[in-house]
Amino acid sequence: MSRHIKKTAVIGSGVMGASIAAHLANAGTPVLLLDIVPKEKETQTQSSVATAEKKHTRNQLADTAVKKLLKQKPAPLSSKKNIELIETGNLEDDLSRLSEADWIIEVIIENLDAKKELFAKIDEVRKEGSIVSSNTSGISIEAMSEGRSADFKAHFLGTHFFNPPRYLKLLEVIPVKETNQEVIDFVRSFAEESLGKGVVEAKDTPNFIANRIGTYGLLVTVHEMLRGGYSVGEVDSVTGTLIGRPKSATFRTLDVVGLDTFLHVAKNVYDVTSGDEQAMFDPPGFMREMAEKGWIGAKAGQGFFLKKDGVIYELNPETMEYEDRKKLKAPSIEKTKALKSKKQKIQTVVFADDRAGQLLWNIISPVLLYTAEKTYEIANDVLAVDEAMRWGFGWSMGPFELWDALGFRQTVEKMKADGRSLPTWVEEMFESGKEGFYTDGQFIHAKEYVPIRQHEKYLSLNHLIKTNTVMKNTGAAMIDIGDDVALLKFTSPNNSIGLDVIQMINKSIAEAEKNFKGLVIGNESKNFCVGANLMMMLMEAQDDNFFELDMVVKQFQQATSTIRYSNVPIVTAPFQMTLGGGAEISLPAASIQASHETYMGLVEVGVGLIPGGGGNKELYLRNLERYGNSPAQLQQVARETFETIATAKVSTSAAEAKENGFMNHRDGIVMNDSFVNHAAKQKVISLFNAGYQAPARKKIPVTGEAGYATLMLGAEMMKWGGYASEHDLKIAKKLAFVISGGRLKEGTLVDEQYLLDLEREAFLSLIAEPKSQQRMQHMLTKGKPLRN
């Protein structure tokens, strides 16, 4: 059957329910958000609910939840405008309206009886064929569906979103035995493409996949901390990025999640297990004491850590007092600082015979064994487990990927030496001579290697670069991605822009104009591009090599102009941080196909500079297109461009990038970050097939001296009000001069090169300033802006 989601309903307006509703709205889907009538309003009769005011009173829980969405951090809404897609109601007056929904999501209290009672009511009013799901984090899906109609069961499943739903990629889908395969396939497809999720099918077991493994891993770590005499801070210093986990490591993660939530999730497994497994899911007494005291983490102001007067203290579990935060020091940790490979770093520290190695081996090896033991009980295969942990817990490697990185055979031998027993299927792998769980794009399943599942819209650049490279240098590579489309991928550290990348931009466009329909500029890493190579620029400036700097800036400007005026369409595929030079590469493109989570901005003023690669001109042109070029509008265009750059405004989403003028009607938003390069490729093909022609070069109207005076008045006011330093004002003057076009009459038409020359002059004069160099140095060493 042909199925569409035209309207959804979310029942339960707590933090999770409201956030799921927000993300459905981010995807452009209308949502009906329902909750119970507040107890004191229950005495009102149906007949008394005649006025909008009284209806609002009965909708109070859902209404309040929606208002909170506008204030929450991180923001659940990608644009405040999306709130218009959320309609509120209550379960007494609006229950019948569930018949309007194509997908009904239950997000109420974690109580089986309460859920069953609600599903009985839903079964009576839902339309035939509508999907119903529960967002439970651990209650049996099968038990919830007992007593429901055949059509309900055929369209019922668990859909476990991870919090916060907008930002965490994982969605665990848990079918019951009666769930139609078509429904499972549709939910997977809709979630992947419309909601940007990574979908993993889980079995109906306590806590499903990610929370089962993640909770076990966290409790193993707590027990080992107590057994080995480590402190909270020492554990966190080695269980984060060092081993491929998020910066928040173990205890900061627990503070963010909330100890109350964590204890509830642990109890889900404790209640249905026995023996050693049950003992592991029994949290130590000090954690229960913390919960009783209300020390449950960030939402309570204190947990495993307490911030006081700007200093962070760690909890001592024995004394229940807060102490100075400690870091674990060991020879193996020092050794890792000289290593570049993540695999080498992990092997060095995990197999070390020191305090760090003992701690990590004693928390990692039990998790690997437990995961292997439970894999086919909680999931369909090894790959699903690894995906769940990467997408749900932010691990850079899932348990089996980590096992391979440590060395499958070496790790098994050490486990055997420790006297640990292996699950039968892992023992058989070892005895048959297998070298790991993964090999050459395949993973182990039923004793054989099978191909890794890849969505048809995912382009694996790291795979394609090995076989389809057209040309490359030290900073970038041009790859043939099929269908006569090429892609330029940066390979420099952090995808920063240096001369090598600039040269490859020019070479790739020349090659694309000869032999391809067009070119995608895309990447596959943590961020699209965070700008130019700041270290290189600072070193050149400190050595007074301004001739070389002038040459580099001029070449970057020429490269961005080449992107704009290429004879074939150039489409960029930004995602995550797209800052400074990253934005300057995107702005002149024929089209931008941005990930929903794209944080775009021209942030150069933060290091005492202004954009130097054409960014001022390109944002000005986009604002001209947005507002027009009549005299009144011209002033608005200049003001908006100036303010966006002077305040280093960065969009908090691709939707906001459109609102800020960085993106326009030619550009698209891709909900799933894994699909941006595919979307960009399709856009190249579409533009080519439509007979793409490069834009004509046109003269640009500027505000001149009148506009400059207006912009400077605002900057002077900031200085007088104490919001800007003397050096901030100097930067603002340079920027205002570039945006307004200098000492010209208002409305004068200038060519692009004139504006680029002004920009380059201003950039070079600022980089020569000692205070700008101080700001650059501070950013490189401290990672944050300096006010001087």
SEDOLUM-972207 format. One line per field, with one value per residue (C-alpha): x, y negated, z negated. Coordinates in steps of 0.001 Angstrom, whole numbers, m for minus. Layout:
# SEDOLUM-972207
xx [X	...]
yy [Y	...]
zz [Z	...]
END
This chain:
# SEDOLUM-972207
xx [0	1045	1473	2074	2444	323	m375	973	m169	2028	442	2354	3846	6734	10228	10530	7037	7276	10758	9516	6650	9195	11307	8285	7553	11196	10484	7491	4908	1838	1526	m1329	191	m2152	m1895	m4270	m6507	m4849	m6498	m8009	m9738	m11332	m14493	m15344	m18126	m17997	m20693	m18621	m15761	m17322	m14889	m11374	m10179	m11602	m10245	m6849	m7135	m7854	m4952	m2623	m68	449	353	3007	5197	5073	6030	9023	10263	11215	13465	15053	18781	19826	16903	14444	13162	15440	13425	11050	8588	8153	6123	3200	2954	2230	m1411	m2297	m5218	m6187	m7124	m10722	m11889	m9651	m9320	m11527	m9139	m6605	m8576	m6884	m3386	m1403	1059	232	3200	2655	5121	3406	4591	6638	3853	2495	m1070	m1296	m46	m2461	m5384	m4404	m3959	m7437	m8850	m6706	m7858	m11448	m10839	m7828	m8467	m7799	m4234	m2787	541	642	3916	5291	8397	9059	12695	12276	8732	7725	6092	4362	2785	1424	m403	m2285	m6051	m5870	m7565	m5860	m5483	m3969	m1404	m553	328	1880	5555	8020	9821	12441	13786	16942	17040	17327	15423	16598	20284	20711	20525	19381	15817	15281	12309	10828	8097	5718	5181	1987	3522	3272	6678	5369	4827	8365	9834	7776	8676	12359	12158	10220	12503	15683	14647	12198	13480	17186	17427	19705	17235	18108	15631	15744	14176	11576	13933	14526	16074	16401	19941	21720	20480	21102	24759	25292	23819	25885	29027	28380	27753	30847	32800	31292	31963	35567	36120	35197	37129	40293	40270	39924	38220	35272	37524	40235	37701	36275	39755	40334	36835	36097	37737	40840	38821	36447	33640	32097	33952	31378	32917	31172	30099	29498	27252	25358	24968	23506	21171	20066	20776	17033	16535	19591	18488	15071	16657	18966	15955	14262	16987	17522	13860	14008	17512	19269	22711	25827	23973	21413	24189	25829	22556	22285	23802	26143	24655	26285	24315	21044	22115	22815	19309	17776	19661	18448	21998	20768	22908	22781	19043	19511	22683	24879	25588	28913	30256	29474	30364	30984	32415	33535	35443	34297	34586	34143	32185	34082	31779	33198	32822	29981	31925	33042	36794	39194	38830	41623	43018	44500	48211	50025	52955	50604	48556	51737	52710	49390	50121	52781	50502	48189	46208	43126	43738	47328	46247	43582	45882	48687	46609	44260	47088	49389	50468	49745	46757	45182	45599	44261	41188	40383	40963	38795	35891	36206	36727	33571	31507	32836	32006	28570	27732	28785	26782	23613	23840	21430	19077	18677	19430	19436	23174	26539	26110	22852	24589	27494	25172	23020	25990	27440	24135	22663	25667	28000	30711	33057	33251	30654	31717	32639	34423	36363	37192	38624	40582	42162	42969	40425	42840	45106	42072	40633	43994	44195	40590	41433	44553	42297	40215	37176	34874	33752	30295	30228	29927	32973	34963	34084	35230	38538	39067	38305	41096	38930	40783	37837	34147	34589	36577	36501	33050	31543	30607	30332	26876	25940	29632	30009	30880	27978	27951	27428	23994	24249	21341	21135	21400	24639	27858	30846	33561	36181	35524	35255	38502	40372	39045	37674	40198	40629	43386	44659	47261	48139	44943	42132	41049	38705	36591	34349	31062	29264	26657	29264	29474	32679	33190	35936	36776	39104	41684	43584	43554	40067	39275	41029	41682	45273	47026	46784	42983	42683	44728	42521	39357	40638	41947	38770	36502	38640	38443	34700	34114	35882	34675	31762	28227	29254	31059	29997	32131	31525	33229	32813	34147	33148	32549	32294	34976	35862	37761	41211	44428	44708	48105	49620	48215	49423	52941	53148	51889	54341	57176	55966	55389	52584	53450	52791	49610	48362	48985	47130	44115	44008	44090	41306	39183	39826	38849	35519	34870	35630	32989	30432	31193	31927	30386	29069	27040	29047	26954	28195	27062	27753	27001	27763	30283	30591	32505	34626	36239	33781	30921	32872	33129	29409	27988	28983	27835	25040	23202	23775	22345	22835	22325	19540	22273	24437	25974	27022	28640	31367	33175	36465	35887	36333	40030	40401	39858	37098	36295	38981	37821	34909	32491	31515	30646	28815	26613	25897	24837	22545	20938	20530	18672	16550	15617	16136	18255	16037	17726	15781	16365	20043	20601	18857	21017	24207	23019	21986	25253	27322	25505	25696	29458	30298	28548	29953	26378	26273	23075	21906	20465	20149	16659	18148	20869	18019	16620	20080	20580	23268	20877	18093	15382	17962	19234	17892	17857	18581	17278	19757	23401	24445	22535	23888	26451	23837	21409	24137	24927	21246	21112	24118	22376	19114	20801	22807	19711	17897	20594	22656	24407	26842	25387	26157	28629	26750	27629	26732	25034	26626	25571	28862	29732	26154	25907	29325	28283	25103	26972	29626	27023	25795	29366	30195	27058	28283	31646	30040	27811	30822	29863	32859	36562	38745	40014	36455	35699	38734	37551	34020	35349	37234	34193	31811	34137	34135	30354	29476	31914	34110	34055	31466	28052	25088	23810	27110	27529	30831	32226	32996	36753	36524	34799	37260	40200	38689	38157	41706	43169	41168	42023	45767	45785	43975	46192	49176	47669	49285	45879	44468	47480	46857	43271	44437	46996	44375	41937	44644	45768	42540	39889	37808	37759	39822	38408	41219]
yy [0	m3611	m5185	m8817	m10654	m13777	m14284	m12843	m12787	m12644	m11697	m12919	m16417	m15833	m16791	m13731	m13906	m17628	m17171	m14382	m16662	m19430	m17188	m16022	m19719	m20246	m17688	m19749	m17337	m18749	m17378	m17132	m17119	m15779	m15363	m14790	m17518	m18932	m17393	m20644	m21142	m17683	m18897	m21111	m19526	m19113	m21757	m24281	m23919	m26363	m29215	m29274	m30396	m27348	m25053	m26609	m25874	m22208	m22089	m23648	m20812	m20620	m24411	m24924	m22224	m23931	m27300	m25652	m24419	m28005	m28293	m24835	m24326	m22722	m23956	m21165	m23327	m24004	m27178	m28922	m29107	m25320	m25745	m26738	m23079	m21906	m21982	m21207	m19425	m17088	m13422	m14089	m16693	m15685	m11904	m11443	m13650	m10811	m9551	m12348	m10995	m8661	m7950	m8098	m8075	m7334	m9035	m8799	m7536	m4288	m2158	878	600	m3103	m2396	518	m1618	m4377	m1959	m542	m4065	m4699	m1410	m2671	m5978	m5478	m5077	m1700	m1373	m4161	m3377	m3372	m3216	m3523	m5489	m3315	m2896	605	1922	4960	3930	7313	6848	3424	4845	7532	7363	4999	5482	7335	4125	2331	5114	5226	1524	1407	1289	m351	m3454	m4365	m7857	m8915	m12188	m14875	m13576	m16361	m15693	m11996	m9905	m6553	m5298	m1751	m96	2851	4809	7306	10683	9423	6188	6060	6022	3210	1100	1815	933	m2260	m3518	m2834	m4722	m7696	m7937	m7789	m10198	m12589	m12594	m12042	m8981	m5975	m3110	144	3005	4320	7339	6944	7359	5092	1753	3039	2630	m647	m1141	2535	2357	m1272	m802	2350	500	m2431	m160	1951	m1317	m2408	982	996	m2575	m1493	1780	194	m2940	m5410	m8795	m10078	m12589	m10008	m7702	m10496	m11580	m8238	m7029	m9815	m10665	m8588	m5408	m6801	m7884	m11372	m14099	m13720	m10274	m8346	m10519	m13761	m11705	m10426	m14007	m15038	m12032	m12372	m9801	m9296	m8310	m6058	m4206	m3602	m2158	73	1356	2466	5081	5850	6860	9524	10986	13103	14139	12228	10224	9017	8142	5927	4010	3297	m202	m806	m2299	m5706	m6223	m5542	m7963	m10587	m10103	m10409	m13680	m14949	m15050	m13695	m15720	m18842	m19444	m19548	m21646	m18869	m15183	m13474	m16957	m20308	m23673	m26349	m29833	m28737	m25704	m22112	m19656	m15874	m13749	m11377	m8305	m7257	m10542	m11971	m15245	m17252	m17503	m18967	m17267	m14813	m13388	m9926	m10073	m7050	m6351	m4884	m8100	m10097	m7689	m8211	m11932	m11128	m8774	m9862	m6699	m6178	m2428	m2774	m5029	m2603	425	m1415	m2392	626	3188	1128	2514	m684	m2193	m3490	m185	1849	m371	m368	3359	4144	2044	2722	6498	7291	5021	6771	10187	9138	7591	10755	12894	10788	9810	12372	12015	8235	7668	9364	9063	7573	4560	3490	3459	1351	m1103	m1424	m2320	m4775	m6538	m6354	m6837	m8740	m6076	m6462	m2650	m117	2769	5134	2381	1599	5290	5347	2114	3699	6781	9602	12465	10571	9536	13069	14479	11933	12729	16441	15715	13879	17044	15558	17758	16681	17037	20127	18209	16037	19129	20731	17588	17706	21455	21127	18554	15464	12174	10035	9239	7042	7447	5645	4070	7189	8311	11704	13263	16942	17956	16214	12689	10806	7301	4339	2797	m628	m2918	m3670	m7401	m7033	m7670	m6215	m8701	m6898	m3802	m5622	m7539	m4198	m3170	m6231	m9040	m11225	m13420	m14440	m16402	m16747	m18664	m17331	m14670	m14673	m11491	m10099	m9363	m7970	m9230	m11639	m13612	m14278	m15223	m17278	m15979	m17811	m15563	m18226	m18173	m19304	m19967	m23340	m25416	m25985	m26510	m22802	m22834	m26075	m24566	m21460	m23588	m25200	m21947	m20029	m22643	m22702	m18891	m18912	m21434	m19067	m15630	m15788	m17143	m19033	m18915	m18335	m19803	m17453	m15743	m12830	m13752	m15507	m18879	m20138	m22816	m25149	m27607	m28526	m27181	m29706	m28471	m28934	m32462	m33489	m32183	m34076	m37273	m36979	m36516	m39619	m37511	m39784	m39268	m35537	m36217	m38580	m35854	m33211	m35474	m36482	m32829	m31962	m34804	m33595	m30037	m31150	m33220	m30136	m28255	m30990	m31270	m27637	m26444	m23351	m23389	m23314	m22130	m22107	m19601	m21243	m19673	m20452	m23313	m25258	m28298	m31047	m29646	m26740	m29207	m31189	m28046	m27339	m30816	m31159	m27623	m27029	m25324	m24319	m20986	m21280	m18801	m19777	m20182	m22768	m25575	m28173	m31521	m33986	m34080	m35787	m38784	m36323	m36148	m39845	m39598	m39920	m37306	m37320	m34741	m36687	m36016	m39678	m40092	m36764	m37351	m40879	m39423	m36886	m39644	m41781	m38877	m38606	m42270	m43988	m47017	m50095	m52865	m51980	m48270	m48792	m50228	m47179	m44826	m46535	m46630	m42939	m41848	m44008	m42836	m39150	m39328	m41828	m39715	m36432	m35132	m31347	m29553	m26910	m24833	m24837	m26308	m29233	m29565	m30342	m32913	m34504	m34855	m32179	m29965	m30804	m29284	m27469	m25579	m22477	m20954	m17245	m15794	m12897	m13999	m10707	m11625	m15137	m14088	m12022	m14967	m17266	m14782	m14615	m18424	m18556	m16144	m18089	m21422	m19918	m18331	m21675	m23248	m24942	m28166	m30117	m33351	m36508	m38924	m42036	m45355	m45569	m48597	m49812	m52255	m54205	m56924	m57346	m53641	m53629	m56461	m54604	m51374	m53178	m54957	m51575	m50401	m53610	m53126	m49612	m51089	m53854	m51305	m49212	m46297	m46726	m47362	m49805	m46937	m45708	m49192	m49106	m45780	m47165	m50213	m47985	m45754	m48714	m50182	m46890	m46332	m49922	m49972	m52768	m56475	m56389	m57926	m55855	m53568	m53504	m50317	m48521	m45244	m42264	m42634	m46122	m44686	m41781	m44204	m46237	m43030	m41778	m45154	m45175	m41557	m42119	m45315	m43546	m40454	m42773	m44166	m42807	m42579	m40493	m38195	m37874	m36834	m34267	m32841	m32632	m30777	m28280	m27602	m28009	m27252	m30323	m34038	m36657	m40080	m42632]
zz [0	533	m2873	m3882	m7176	m6755	m10452	m13693	m17301	m20390	m23708	m26747	m26859	m29246	m28128	m25881	m24371	m23649	m22142	m19845	m18782	m18112	m15916	m13925	m13381	m12312	m9579	m8442	m9877	m11699	m15258	m17727	m21238	m23921	m27671	m30565	m31953	m35103	m38190	m39462	m36097	m35953	m37711	m34755	m32715	m28975	m28570	m30463	m28012	m25614	m25531	m24160	m27578	m29336	m26616	m27140	m30863	m30180	m27669	m30221	m30387	m26629	m26198	m28880	m27332	m23921	m25421	m27116	m23731	m22875	m25939	m26185	m25609	m23365	m21273	m20308	m17412	m14440	m13801	m16183	m13282	m13475	m16650	m14418	m13324	m16899	m17997	m21610	m23241	m26047	m26297	m27347	m24839	m21922	m22121	m19032	m17033	m17078	m14077	m12075	m12731	m10478	m13316	m17041	m19453	m23153	m25524	m28914	m32315	m32311	m33761	m31924	m33255	m32374	m28855	m28322	m29493	m27058	m24129	m24766	m24302	m21227	m19680	m19796	m18005	m15670	m11970	m10426	m9156	m11295	m12996	m16798	m18722	m22233	m23123	m26176	m27157	m28498	m29072	m26989	m23710	m23465	m26909	m25919	m22909	m24824	m24275	m21328	m17943	m15101	m13061	m16066	m16603	m12886	m13049	m16537	m17509	m19846	m18599	m21193	m20487	m22313	m24198	m22881	m19808	m17504	m18110	m18934	m15798	m17161	m16839	m18060	m16348	m18280	m16489	m18099	m16419	m14717	m13341	m9532	m7821	m5620	m8749	m10019	m6619	m6353	m9839	m9083	m5793	m7209	m10243	m8145	m5416	m7071	m10661	m9949	m12156	m12187	m12648	m14380	m14790	m18357	m20027	m22768	m25721	m28769	m27714	m24112	m22678	m23470	m27036	m27842	m26806	m27857	m31337	m31874	m30763	m33098	m36093	m35350	m35414	m38749	m40374	m39065	m40281	m43811	m43636	m42234	m44372	m41499	m41827	m39777	m37994	m37303	m35643	m33495	m32374	m30597	m29600	m27107	m23795	m24637	m24040	m21404	m23742	m24060	m26009	m28782	m29489	m32295	m35208	m33328	m31046	m34092	m35324	m31965	m31723	m35359	m38047	m38630	m34981	m35040	m38190	m36619	m33460	m35537	m37534	m34276	m33814	m37512	m37880	m35156	m35607	m38212	m39443	m38413	m35763	m38292	m40740	m38126	m37573	m41303	m41668	m44637	m47784	m47352	m44104	m45915	m48645	m45966	m44567	m48061	m48604	m45216	m43808	m40479	m38090	m35942	m36354	m40160	m40068	m41438	m40973	m40516	m39868	m41482	m39975	m42569	m41934	m38478	m39793	m39183	m42083	m42054	m44518	m46808	m47012	m50379	m52252	m50095	m50100	m47070	m46450	m43888	m40527	m39691	m36466	m36107	m35306	m33879	m31491	m28842	m28706	m28093	m25286	m23483	m23058	m20470	m18517	m15696	m15037	m17223	m17020	m18278	m21145	m22348	m22101	m23907	m26924	m27222	m27190	m29436	m32809	m34741	m36571	m33345	m31530	m34456	m34776	m31064	m30565	m33590	m32262	m28529	m28510	m30556	m28286	m25162	m26621	m27884	m24490	m22653	m25078	m24645	m20960	m19490	m22455	m22036	m18333	m14953	m14374	m15333	m13044	m14737	m18134	m16885	m15128	m18252	m20435	m17922	m17241	m20748	m23037	m20716	m20735	m17762	m17616	m18644	m20926	m18082	m16147	m19343	m19770	m16246	m16897	m19982	m17910	m17983	m18559	m20974	m23025	m23134	m24253	m27092	m28120	m28197	m30246	m32723	m33022	m31328	m29242	m25763	m24216	m21988	m18734	m19539	m20590	m17240	m15396	m17240	m16678	m12947	m12574	m11995	m12411	m13477	m13338	m10236	m7024	m3641	m3960	m5563	m9074	m10716	m10804	m11271	m10975	m7604	m6494	m4885	m3287	m5612	m5020	m3403	m2567	1154	347	m1595	329	m1512	m547	m2637	m514	2839	2290	2349	5762	7606	7028	10105	8637	5217	3297	m384	m1235	937	3411	6383	6536	9286	7462	10512	13003	14437	11191	9251	5617	4002	520	m1848	m3504	m5463	m9300	m10461	m6762	m7099	m3975	m2935	406	1238	842	2836	5679	5711	5881	9083	10589	9747	11304	14471	14647	13963	16770	19189	18160	15671	15351	12248	8923	5330	2564	m362	m3243	m5621	m9037	m12242	m10541	m6964	m7373	m10253	m8064	m6895	m8373	m11218	m12395	m8939	m8636	m12096	m11440	m8132	m9802	m12694	m10176	m8266	m5147	m3924	m270	m692	m2690	m7	2587	544	m105	3559	4624	2167	3546	7083	6071	4582	7722	9813	7804	8587	12305	13157	16422	14658	11437	8192	5233	1645	m1005	m4391	m7757	m11402	m11706	m8451	m9592	m8087	m4951	m5023	m4645	m2008	126	m243	394	4093	5031	7546	4695	1082	m92	m3833	m6617	m9030	m11649	m9873	m11916	m9356	m9997	m9047	m12379	m11518	m13822	m16700	m15810	m15040	m11275	m8698	m6018	m3341	m794	662	m2210	m2727	940	1188	m1858	m591	2795	1122	m957	2183	3751	613	151	3526	4371	4037	1958	m1221	m789	8	m3467	m4978	m2900	m4113	m7724	m7808	m6188	m8533	m11680	m10734	m10158	m12940	m15568	m14145	m13975	m13526	m12567	m15029	m12163	m8384	m8804	m10714	m8052	m5646	m8067	m8453	m4697	m4295	m2309	137	2347	4514	1509	m215	m3705	m4130	m7409	m7532	m7658	m6048	m2877	m2167	440	2298	2249	3570	6344	7356	7386	9734	12105	11894	12639	15500	17057	16790	18987	16286	17216	15092	13635	15581	14029	12915	11331	7645	6028	2782	71	193	m2331	m3569	m4335	m5974	m8301	m9283	m10024	m12044	m14150	m15378	m16044	m17986	m20102	m20991	m22008	m24085	m25798	m26827	m24560	m22227	m22823	m20917	m18773	m18146	m16819	m14548	m13072	m12677	m10769	m8327	m7866	m7385	m4754	m2804	m3044	m2066	843	m505	326	3078	3678	2476	5254	7157	9193	8681	9985	7776	8022	6524	3423	3251	3333	477	m1482	m927	m1925	m5154	m5943	m5490	m7552	m10423	m10427	m10860	m14080	m17277	m18993	m16130	m16343	m20096	m19338	m16787	m19221	m21986	m19727	m18722	m22304	m24295	m21680	m22525	m21572	m23399	m24219	m24061]
END
